[in-house]
Amino acid sequence: MLTRVLLVYVNSMMDNLIPLNISYLTASLKTEGFDVNLFDTTFYKTSDKSSDEARVETLQVKPFDLSEYGINYKETDVFDDFRKKVEEYRPHLIGFSVVEPTYPLAERLLEAIKDVLGESKVIFGGVFSIFAHKKIIKHPLVDMVCHGEGEKTILRVAENVGQNKSCRTLDNLTVKEHNIIFENKKSDLADLDELPYLDFSLFEKERFYKPMGGKVLKMVPVEFARGCPYICTYCASPALAGEFKKCGAWYREKSVKRIMKEIEFYREKYEVEYFYFISESFLNMKEENFDEFIEKYKSVSVPFWFNTRIETVTKEKLEKLKTINCSRISVGLESGSENVRKKLLKRFYSNDYFVEKFKILDNSGISISVNNIIGFPDETREEIFDTINLNRKIKAESFGAYIFQPFQGTSLRDYCARRGYIPNDYISGDSHMASRPGISAISEEEVIGLQKTFALYVSLPEKYHDDIRRAEKSDAEGIKKFKELSELYYRDYV
């Protein structure tokens, strides 16, 4: 029997960057001959606004129009369509991929098919599943949760399900059979060079287009590394390194030889206009690998974007990147308060160091965006203004301001739970726009107001700061003032 696997990508609305996880799972399953299908929630109206729409509203990205590329919201209901997909495809295995903010939507999707599941088995995977497998397995419709890496695990599960065999002894799984839960060990971590090439074939053609700097480009991801060598407390990477310490080094890099083979394959197969290189800190790459990549990418020269840490920036690296059409670099500052950054976030450089390093970025001729987080535990308005004022000292194309969320697996989540700021079963939302319980030293309304006006505070002269404070408010006067200042911002300061 040919096992039919339905992958369910439970995505934030209109978050139109193709994911690695589904693309790896698709490739793995197809390589072994399984029948694979996909249900993707991206283009369904599942919330009031998308994260990109919220970023446009708060002046963090330039306005764009996806409809010019045929990208519009589906007019049908996501739950009706999912139910229809299950009824028509009749999968033996349904695999949900979730992150924490999308888990509630996944539960609602499951409820929509509970009477048509039949003999189908349900498995959950994704980063949230690694940390919350004990919670997810308790859902009455969930049979298995993958708490390890999934690329090989999904093959063993699909094989066993297709042969009507139990999965209760398989590595990387928490399995429920007859209301008994079996939690198995994690297997050794994968060699990234041995993974199949990403397979994007199940995604709609519209999924390839992503706004970037006010333009919409055909973009695909390329994974350079998995994990991160740093220990930031708001990030799950340190916890993942701990979770997998008996299985190998969580932080792994692909070889340049493998990366270049992938790039050439994706460019030819998908007619790529732009690459997003996925690495927690791209310029942390070993020097010899970096130089090898620079030399080999010269023949490709498709523009690309990546994230990196300020500590990894050098003039020499940026000069080399400029020669191969590096288009954009995102750098995380997160907090401009040295006290918050060092004591709470475990990022150990001074503000002066950041400013001096940023001058190298500013002189590179490459577009730079800076990521910031506000609303950290116990953070005051004054400390948020430390962040605003440090951003005022640097030059960047865009300044992102995200609202802190206590995600599962992070040490700051544990900090918030210990102090009673969140209940143990709290589910974090989208950091672009989600409200949270009282975590900061100021009100949630004030945090949201400061996120909305962050770009104004950073870019406009101080003579406007009293007006900007009025624009923080959500009342009629605040809305009017924000509109006036936004027009000024786009006319004179962008």
N, C-alpha and C positions, 0 to 999 in steps of 0.2 A: 504493500500500500504506500502511495506517495503522500507523505505527510504534508498537510496544508498548514502554513504558519501565517497568521495575520499579525503583523507588527502595528502597534498603535502608538503614534507619536503625539503625545499630549503636550501641545506647545502653547506658549503664550500667544495671544491673538496678534497676527501680522508680524511676528518675529521672524522675518524672512531670511534667515541665514541657515543654510543646510547643515544639519547636525552630523557630527561624527558617529554617534552611537548607532543610529538606525542604518547609516551607510555601511558601517562595519558589519552589523548583523545581517543585513541584506546580502553583502558580499560573501560572508561565511556560509550562509544557508544555500545560496545559489551554487557556490562552488561544490557543495556536497550533494547537489541535485534535489534539494527540497523545493516545494512549491511555495512561493512567498508573495504576499500581498501587503498593502499598506493602507492604513487609515490615518490621515494627518489632519489635525484640528486647526492648522495655522490660519486658514482663510474663513473660519467661522466666527461669527460675532458672539464671542463668549464672555466679553466684559464691556464696560462702558467705553474704553479707549485702549489703543495699543500702547506699548511702551515707547515706540517711536513717535506716535502722536503726542504722548505726554512730553517727550523730549523737545518736540517742536514747540509745544505750548510754553515750555519753560526756557525757550531760547537756547537750548543746548545743542541742537542741530538745525541746519538750514531747512526751510520748507522743501518738500518734494511731492511729486504726484505719481504714485504707483499705477494709477488707472491708465496712464499713457502706455503702460506695458501690459495692459489687459489684466492687471492685478486688482481685483475687487473682492469684497466680501461675498461669500456664498449666500444666496437668498433662502436656502433651505435650512432646516433645523439640524444642528449637529447630532442630537440624540436620535432623531428619526433616521438620519443617514447612517449612523453607526449601526443601529439596529438592522437596517436594510442590508448593510455590508455583511454582517454576521449571518443573516438568514440566507443570503445568496451564495456566499463563499463557503460557508459551513466549515470553518477552520477546526483542525484538531487541537491547535495550540494558539492562544491569543497572548501576545507579549506586549505589555505596557511599558513604555519608557517614560519616566517622570523625573522632574526635579521638584523640590519642595513646593514652590508656588503653584505648580500645576497638579499636584496630587489631589486636591479637592475635586477638580474637574474629572480626573480619572475615576474617582469613586462614583460620580454622577453618571459617567458613561457606563460603568459596570452595572449600576442599578437599572439602566435603560435596556440591558440585554439579559437580565437575570432569568427571564422566562423563556429565552430562546437559546441559552447556552448549550443545552443538551449535554453531550459528553465532552464538550470542549474543555481543555485545561487552561487555566489562567496563570500567567507568570508575570511578576513585576521586576523591572530592573532600572538601572540608573543610579546616580550618586546618592539620591535620597534613599533608595532602597538599601544601599550598603549600611547606612546609619540607622535606618528605621525599619529594618526587616522584621523585628519583633512586633512592631505595631501593625505593619501591613499584613502580615500573615494571619492576623486575627480577623481580618475582613472575611465574612462568610463565603464570599465568592472567589477568594484568592486561594489557589492551590500551592503556589511556589513563589519564593522571592529569591532573586539572585543577589547574594551579598558579597560576591567576588567579581572578577572580570568576566564579561559576558560573551566574548567572541567565540570561544571554544565551548563554553557551557551551553549556549543555545543549541549547539549541534547535538550534544549528548541528550539534552532534554527532548529535542524534536525526534530524535531516533527512538528514544524510549516511549514517548507518547504515541508515535506512529505504530509501534509494535505492542501497544497496550501494556507496557512494562512500568513498574514503579520507578519513581525518581528519588525515592527517599534516601538513598545512599550516595547520591551524586555530589561531588565536591562543589563548593561555591553556592550551595542551595540551602534555604530553609524551606522545608516541605511539610504540608499538612495532609495527613491521610487518616480518615475516620476520626477526625478531631484530635489526633495525636500529632504533635509538632516534632519534627526531626531537624536539628540544626547541624549541618555538616561543616567540615573544615574547608578553608580556602586552599586552592591549588596554587602552584608556583605562578608567578607573574609572567606574562607573555613577553617574548622578544618582539619588539615593535617591527623589526625588519621582516619578521615571518608572517605578519598579518596580511590578509588580502588587500588589494587596492580598494579604496572606497567605491561603493556602487550607489550612484545617485539615480538610477534608472526608474525607481518607483515613484519619485517625486514629480509633481506636475511641473511643466516647463516654466511656469511663472515663479516657482520657488527659487530659481537661480538668481533672481534680481533683488539687489539690496541697495538701499540708499547709502551714499558715501559722499560727504562734503557737498550735499545739495544735488548730486547727480545720482542716477540709478544705474547700476552696473551689473553685468552678468558675472557672478562671483561664486567660487567654490572654496572650501577649506582644504588645507593640507596640514596634517599633524606632524610637527617637528619633534615634540617632546611630550611626555606625560608626567605630570607631577611638577613639583617646584622645590628648590633647595632652601627656600626661605621659610620663616616660621610665623607669618602674620596670623594674628589671633582671630581675625574676621573671616579667614579663608579655611576651607576644609582640607587643603593639601597636607598640612602637618598631621591632621588626624588620620588621613588616608595612609600616610607613611607609617603611622603607628599601627593601624589596622592590618597592614600587609607586611609588617616587619619580618615575619617568619617565612614569607613567600618570596622575598627578594627586594631589591631596591625599588621603591615606588617611583622615584624620579629616574626616568629613562629617556635617552635621546635616540632617534633614528639615525642611521648612517646617511651621509650626504649622497652616497651612491643610490640608496633606496629612495630618498626624497626626490632626487632628480628624475628617476624613472617614473615616479608617480606624477610629478609635475608635467612631464612630457605626455604622459598618458591622458591626464585630465584635459590638458590644453587641446590636444587633437580630438578627443572624443566629445568634449562638451563645448568647444569654441569659447574658452574662458577669456573674459575681458579683465579680470581682476582676481587676485588670490588673497585669501586671508590665511596667513601662516599662524597656526595654533601652537602656542607655547606660552606657559605662564610668564616666562621672562626670556624672550627670544635671544637677546644679546648675552645671555649667560652661557651660550654655546661655547664649547671648547674652541680655543683660538685657531687650531689647525683645521677644525671642521668649518669654522666661519670662513676662513680664507679659501678653502676648497669650494664651499658653496658660492662665494662671490665669483670665483673664476668660472665655474660651470654654469651659473645662471646668466652670464653675459649673453649667451646664445638664445636665451628665452626672453628676457627683458619685459615680461608682462608685469604691469604695476602691481604692487602688493602692500599689505598693511599687517602690522603685528603689534603686540604688547611687549613692553619691557620694563625693567626697573631702572631708576635713575643711576644706581651704582654701577650699572653695566655700560653706561654711555661713555664713549671716547670719541675724540675728533677723528681719529684714524678710521674707526669703524664706520662712522657716518659718511666720511668721504668715500669709502668703498661702496657703501649702500647706495649712495647717490649715483654711482656709475651704472648700477643695474636696475634703475627705475623704481627704487623704493619710494612709494607715494605718500605713506602716512605711518606715523608711529604714535601709539598711545602709551602714556606714562602714568602710573598711579602715584599720586601724592597722598591721597586719602585724607590726611589731616595736616593743617598748617600749625597746629599746636605741638610744640616739641614735647610737652608734658603728656598729652594724649598719645602722640605717636610713639614715644619711647616706652612709657609705662603701661599703656593699655594695648597698643597694637604690635609692640615688639619690632618696630622699624627704627634703626639706631643711627640715623644721620641728622645733622643739624640743618636748620633752615638756610643758613649761609651756604652750606655744601650744596643743597638743592638748587639754590639760585645760581651758583657758579656753574654747576653741571648743566643747568638748563640753558645757559648762554651758548653752550656747544650745540645744543639742539636748535636753538633759535638761528644760529649762523649756518646751519646745515642746508637750508633751502628745501627741507622736507616738511610737509605739513605735520603739525604736532597737536595732539589733543591731550588734555590733562583730566584724569579721573579723580574725583573727590567724593568722600562720604561724609554726610552730616547726620547728627542725631545719635552719636555713639552713646553707650551707657554713661550716664551722669554728666554728659557734655553740656557745657553752659553756652549761652549766646556769645559770650566773650570768646570762648574757644572756637566756636564756629567762625567768628570774625577773624581769628588768627588764620584760619584757612582761607577766608576771602582775601585778607590782606597779603598773604604770601602769593596767592594767585595773581594779585595786582602787580607784583614785582616781576612777573615773567611774561613772555609773549608766546601766545599759542593761538591756533586757529579756533579752538573750541575748548570750553571748560565744562566738564560734566559734573553734576552734583547728584549723587544717589543717596537715598535714605537708608540708613543702616538697618539691616534685617538680621536677627539672630538665627542664622541657618544651622540646621542639624550638623553635628560633627565639629563645629568651631568652638574654640575655647571661650569666645565671647558669649556664645549661647549658654554654656555652663555658668559663666559669670552672672548672666541675667537671671538664670533659674535659681542660683544660690541666693541672690538678693531678692527674690520674689517678684521680679519684674514681669516674668512670664510663667504660665503654668507649664508643667512638664510635657503636656501634649500639644503645645502651641505649634501652629503651622505658619511659617514665615511667608510673606507675600512678595510681590514684585518690588524690587528696590528703586525702580523708576518712579513709583507713584503710590506704593502701599502705605497705609497708615498702620500704626502698631500701638500697643498699650504704652503707658508712660514709662519710657526707658531713660530718656534724657532728663536733664535738670530743668528743661523748659517744656512748655506744652506741645502736644503733637501738632496743634494748629500752627504754632510758631515755627516748628521744624518744616512743615509743609510750605509755609509762607516764605521761609528762607531758601528752600529749594527752588521755588517758583522765581524768585528774584535774584538768585545766585549770579547769573551771568550779568545782570544789571549792576550789581554791587561791584563785580570784578572789572567791568569794562567802562562804566561811566565815571566821570570825575566826581570827587567827593561832594561837590556842591549839590549833587542830586540825591544824596543819601537820605535826606529827610523825606523827599518825595518817594524814594524807593521803599522806605519803611511803611509809608501809607499804602503802597502797592502790594505789600505782603498780605494785607487783609483780603478776605473773601467777600466783603460787603460791596455795595454799589460803588462807593467812593474808591475802594481799593481796586476794583475791576477797571474802572475808568482810568485811574492813574496808571495801572499796569499797561493798559492799551497805549496810552500816550507815550510812556517811556519805551515800550517795545518798538514803536514807530521810530523814535529817536535813535534807539540802539541800532536798528537795521539801516537807517539812513546815514548815520554819521560814525558808527563805531565798529561795524563788522567789515 
